[in-house]
Amino acid sequence: MNKTLCSLFLGAALCSLVSSQSTSCRGARTTQFRDNRGVSHNYLFSWENGPTSNLNLDWDGAQKICREHCMDLVSIETGGENDFIKQRIASGAVKYIWTSGRRNPGFDLVNSWYWAGSGARIGPTNNRANGDWSHTGGAKKPQPDNRENTPGDFGYRGYEEHCLSFLNNFYQDGIRWHDVACYHTKPFVCESQ
């Protein structure tokens, strides 16, 4: 991640933690995809990789495994990349996955989302052209909704929903983006360029 972007989004202390990676990477079966900008990316789909095929982890644990492979959780930066990941989720019949999407703690649900893997900001969530946010969720509200930290909403538990996950038709909404509390365990997709 670019150090300036990292510092801007995460602050210096977290930035150094996020950017520290092992110099010894584990090998894994990866798949290559070239986006419409001509940029190639390599992906590790946890459910297709022998050692991680049955592994469901919380967001931090998934990011740690990606870092052990010198990768980050996936950052969805083009429509083509979004469609590619959705196709793999569908073909693998995977219920949900982690991405590198995060929300800055203490900020609003509209302007505070970014891709931790690349440092790129996600556009305002109140403009549905910015991403692939679902129109519904557990509280029957458009995503992101921070449902687990909204008293009175179905599923309230007092946890912030800081992480971005693809859910596969979980709310009869297709394969779409949802904000999710980071403690949930899921399969994951790692990415490197």
C-alpha positions as CSV (number, residue, x, y, z in Angstrom):
1,M,0.0,0.0,0.0
2,N,1.2,3.5,-0.8
3,K,2.6,5.0,2.5
4,T,0.9,8.4,2.0
5,L,-2.5,6.8,1.3
6,C,-2.0,4.4,4.2
7,S,-1.1,7.2,6.6
8,L,-4.1,9.3,5.4
9,F,-6.6,6.5,5.9
10,L,-5.2,4.6,8.9
11,G,-2.8,6.8,10.7
12,A,1.0,6.2,11.2
13,A,0.8,3.6,13.9
14,L,-1.7,1.4,12.1
15,C,0.0,2.0,8.8
16,S,3.2,0.5,9.9
17,L,1.4,-2.5,11.2
18,V,-0.6,-2.9,8.0
19,S,2.4,-2.6,5.7
20,S,4.6,-5.0,7.6
21,Q,4.8,-8.2,5.7
22,S,6.9,-11.3,5.9
23,T,9.6,-11.5,3.3
24,S,9.2,-15.3,3.1
25,C,5.9,-16.1,1.3
26,R,4.0,-19.3,1.2
27,G,3.3,-20.8,-2.2
28,A,-0.3,-21.4,-3.2
29,R,-2.5,-22.1,-6.2
30,T,-3.5,-18.8,-7.6
31,T,-5.6,-17.6,-10.6
32,Q,-4.7,-14.7,-12.8
33,F,-7.2,-12.1,-14.1
34,R,-6.4,-9.1,-16.3
35,D,-8.7,-6.1,-15.7
36,N,-10.0,-3.7,-18.3
37,R,-7.1,-1.4,-17.5
38,G,-4.7,-4.1,-18.6
39,V,-3.5,-4.7,-15.1
40,S,-2.9,-8.4,-14.1
41,H,-3.8,-9.6,-10.6
42,N,-3.3,-13.0,-9.0
43,Y,-5.9,-14.4,-6.7
44,L,-6.0,-17.1,-4.0
45,F,-9.5,-18.4,-3.5
46,S,-9.4,-20.0,0.0
47,W,-12.0,-22.6,-0.9
48,E,-9.9,-23.7,-4.0
49,N,-6.6,-24.0,-2.2
50,G,-5.9,-27.3,-0.4
51,P,-4.5,-26.0,2.9
52,T,-7.2,-23.3,3.3
53,S,-10.2,-25.1,1.5
54,N,-12.2,-25.6,4.8
55,L,-10.8,-22.5,6.6
56,N,-13.3,-19.9,7.8
57,L,-11.6,-17.0,9.6
58,D,-12.5,-13.6,11.0
59,W,-11.3,-10.6,9.0
60,D,-8.0,-10.2,10.8
61,G,-7.2,-13.9,10.5
62,A,-8.0,-14.0,6.8
63,Q,-5.8,-10.9,6.2
64,K,-3.0,-12.7,8.2
65,I,-3.2,-15.8,5.9
66,C,-3.1,-13.5,2.9
67,R,0.0,-11.8,4.2
68,E,1.7,-15.1,4.7
69,H,1.3,-15.5,0.9
70,C,2.6,-12.0,0.3
71,M,-0.9,-10.9,-0.7
72,D,-3.8,-8.9,0.8
73,L,-7.5,-9.5,1.0
74,V,-9.0,-8.6,-2.3
75,S,-9.7,-5.0,-3.3
76,I,-12.5,-4.6,-5.8
77,E,-11.5,-1.7,-8.0
78,T,-13.3,-2.3,-11.4
79,G,-16.6,-3.6,-12.5
80,G,-14.8,-6.4,-14.4
81,E,-13.0,-7.5,-11.2
82,N,-16.2,-7.4,-9.2
83,D,-17.9,-9.6,-11.9
84,F,-14.9,-12.0,-11.9
85,I,-15.0,-12.5,-8.1
86,K,-18.8,-12.9,-8.2
87,Q,-18.5,-15.6,-10.8
88,R,-15.9,-17.5,-8.7
89,I,-18.2,-17.2,-5.6
90,A,-21.1,-18.5,-7.7
91,S,-19.2,-21.4,-9.3
92,G,-17.8,-22.5,-5.9
93,A,-21.3,-22.2,-4.3
94,V,-19.6,-20.2,-1.5
95,K,-22.1,-18.4,0.9
96,Y,-19.9,-15.4,1.7
97,I,-16.3,-14.1,1.6
98,W,-14.1,-11.4,3.1
99,T,-12.7,-8.6,1.0
100,S,-10.2,-6.0,2.1
101,G,-13.0,-3.4,2.4
102,R,-13.0,-1.5,5.7
103,R,-14.8,1.5,7.3
104,N,-12.8,3.9,9.3
105,P,-14.0,3.6,13.0
106,G,-16.0,6.6,14.2
107,F,-16.8,7.9,10.8
108,D,-20.2,7.9,9.0
109,L,-21.4,5.0,6.8
110,V,-21.4,7.1,3.6
111,N,-17.9,8.5,3.2
112,S,-15.5,6.3,5.2
113,W,-15.1,3.1,3.2
114,Y,-11.7,2.1,1.6
115,W,-9.9,-1.0,0.4
116,A,-7.2,-1.8,3.0
117,G,-5.3,-3.9,0.4
118,S,-4.8,-1.1,-2.0
119,G,-5.6,2.1,0.0
120,A,-8.1,3.1,-2.6
121,R,-11.2,4.9,-1.3
122,I,-14.7,3.5,-2.0
123,G,-17.0,6.2,-3.3
124,P,-19.9,7.5,-1.2
125,T,-22.3,4.6,-0.4
126,N,-25.4,6.8,-0.9
127,N,-24.5,6.8,-4.7
128,R,-25.4,3.2,-5.7
129,A,-23.1,3.6,-8.8
130,N,-20.1,3.3,-6.3
131,G,-19.7,-0.4,-5.8
132,D,-22.1,-3.3,-5.5
133,W,-23.9,-2.6,-2.2
134,S,-27.0,-4.6,-1.6
135,H,-30.4,-3.0,-1.4
136,T,-31.2,-5.0,1.7
137,G,-29.8,-7.0,4.6
138,G,-30.8,-8.5,8.0
139,A,-32.6,-5.3,9.0
140,K,-34.2,-5.0,5.5
141,K,-32.2,-1.7,4.9
142,P,-29.9,-0.8,2.1
143,Q,-26.2,-1.6,2.8
144,P,-24.2,-0.5,4.6
145,D,-26.4,-0.3,7.6
146,N,-24.2,-1.1,10.6
147,R,-27.1,-3.4,11.8
148,E,-25.2,-5.1,14.6
149,N,-24.5,-1.7,16.2
150,T,-28.0,-0.2,15.7
151,P,-30.2,-0.6,18.8
152,G,-33.6,-1.8,17.8
153,D,-32.5,-3.4,14.6
154,F,-32.8,-7.2,14.1
155,G,-29.5,-8.8,15.1
156,Y,-28.3,-5.9,17.3
157,R,-25.2,-7.1,19.3
158,G,-23.3,-3.9,20.0
159,Y,-20.6,-4.6,17.4
160,E,-19.6,-2.1,14.6
161,E,-19.8,-3.4,11.1
162,H,-16.4,-2.2,9.9
163,C,-15.7,-4.9,7.3
164,L,-17.0,-5.5,3.7
165,S,-18.1,-8.9,2.6
166,F,-19.7,-10.4,-0.4
167,L,-22.8,-12.4,0.6
168,N,-24.2,-14.9,-1.9
169,N,-27.9,-14.4,-2.1
170,F,-28.1,-14.4,1.7
171,Y,-31.1,-12.0,1.7
172,Q,-32.4,-13.1,-1.7
173,D,-30.4,-10.2,-3.2
174,G,-27.9,-12.0,-5.4
175,I,-24.1,-11.8,-4.8
176,R,-23.7,-8.3,-3.3
177,W,-21.6,-6.2,-0.9
178,H,-22.7,-6.0,2.8
179,D,-21.1,-4.4,5.8
180,V,-20.4,-7.1,8.4
181,A,-18.9,-7.1,11.9
182,C,-15.3,-8.3,11.5
183,Y,-15.6,-11.1,14.1
184,H,-17.7,-13.3,11.8
185,T,-15.8,-16.2,10.2
186,K,-15.8,-16.6,6.4
187,P,-13.8,-18.0,3.5
188,F,-11.7,-15.3,1.8
189,V,-10.0,-14.1,-1.4
190,C,-6.4,-12.9,-1.4
191,E,-5.0,-10.7,-4.2
192,S,-1.6,-9.6,-5.4
193,Q,-0.5,-7.5,-8.4
